[in-house]
Amino acid sequence: MGETIGDRGVPLEMDAKPTEIVDIMSRTLKDRQACDIMRAKGRDYALTRTWDSQADKIIKLYEELDGQN
C-alpha cells in the first residue's frame, strides 16, 4: 500500500513481524510532529477524493482486466 500511503503514513514491510509493527507504531506515535504532519497530509489527501473518482478508478480497472481475456 505504499502507493496509497505516500507521505501520509508509515509503510510497513509485508513480512514485518508483529513485534516490529508494534515498535514502528510506538516510535511513530511518540513523534508528535511527524504525527501532526501525517494527519494533516492525510486529511488534505482525503478531501481531494470523491466517490465518483474512486468509482471511476475501479471501473477502469475492471475494463482493463476484462480486456485481457
N, C-alpha and C positions, 0 to 999 in steps of 0.2 A: 504493500500500500504506500510505498514511498512516493509514488506519483500523486497520490491523493493527499498525503500528509504535507509534502513540500516542507516549507519552513514554518509550518503551523503546528508542529508536533515533534515527537521524538520517534523516529522509525526504529523498530526492533528487528533483529535478525530472525528469520523464520525458524531457526533451530535454537533460539535462545531458551535457556533453562528457566524454570520458574524463579529460582533464586537470582538469576541475572536480571530478569524483568523487574523483580522487586527492588533490586539495587539501583537500577537505572531510574525507575519511577521515584524512588526515595530521594536520590540525588537531584532529580529534576524538580520535585516539589519543594525542596529546600532552597532552590534558586528562585527567589521571588521575582526578580527582574525578568528572568527567562520565561517564567510562567505568565507574567503580565504581557510580555511581547507575544507569546504563542496564543494567548487568549484573545488579544486584540486582532492579531492577524487572522485567526480562525473565524472570529466574528465578522471581520471585513469580507473574508472569502465567502462565508455563508450568505451574507447579504447580497452577493453578486449572483447567487444560484437561484434558479426558479424551477418550478416543477416542469414547465414547458421545456426548458433547456435540458433537464435531466431526461425527460421522456424522449426528446429528440435524439440524445446520445444512445439510448437503449434501442430505439427503432433503427438507427443507423447500424448498430452492432448486429442486430438480428438480420437486417438486409444484407450486410456483408457476409455473415455466416450462411445465410440462405443461398447466396450467390456462389458459395464454394461447393455446393452439392450438385 
